[in-house]
Amino acid sequence: MVGEKRNSPKRARGRPRKADSERKRNNVTIRLRDSTKLQAQEFAEQNGRSLSEEIEACVEDLIRTKKEVASLFGGVEEQAVFRMLAGAAQLIRSKTGAEPFRDLTTFSALRAAWMKILDEGLRTAPPEPSSRLREQLADARQATADIPESPELPTRPTIKVLGLLADDEDQTKAVAEMEVALNAYSAEMSEYDRIVKLREKAFSRSNLALTELNEMIRLGESVAAGILEGDEE
């Protein structure tokens, strides 16, 4: 009806907000030092951009550069390891005043630092194993736990030699005793062979469970050998 107020909601001013999936840019609030802001403004004027566009371009260049540098070392994690190695070399060089690959004592210090970084740095936070590898490791541990202790080799009985003057009763008794001793020795040897076979089977099972991991270790050793041979040429 004419004159009646409608209860429809007021329309928001400006353009409607786009969905996150449709937006090309996001608003980010940052704090800059005065000197950094002045430098950014100078670059913006030189490049014909606004201050926001220049900061965005700088961030994109930084991200792209970091990715390119990281790719040279294999990835971000590998780059972190190489940075630690390079940092150790720089610190040792500053303390000794000599080049590591020209001075034996400095080289020894560098080698010790690198070995410690590679040994402890890579060992403290290894990646989580896959479910398949976890099963293999569990099977290997179980197989190792099932390995019986190493048995002692039974002692072969000594043959008792009677003299020519021994009577029939003594000879019969000696033969009977020897027969008992040989039977006991045969039983002990059978048990010994059984335990040895169990140990071999358990060791084989343990090694089989870690076949994939051992193959990867051999692959790493082969790659390292190839690189070192190439450096020597």
Secondary structure as UniProt FT lines:
FT   TURN            2..3
FT   TURN            20..22
FT   HELIX           34..47
FT   HELIX           51..72
FT   TURN            73..74
FT   HELIX           76..96
FT   TURN            100..102
FT   HELIX           104..116
FT   HELIX           117..121
FT   HELIX           122..124
FT   HELIX           131..145
FT   TURN            164..165
FT   HELIX           168..209
FT   HELIX           211..232
//
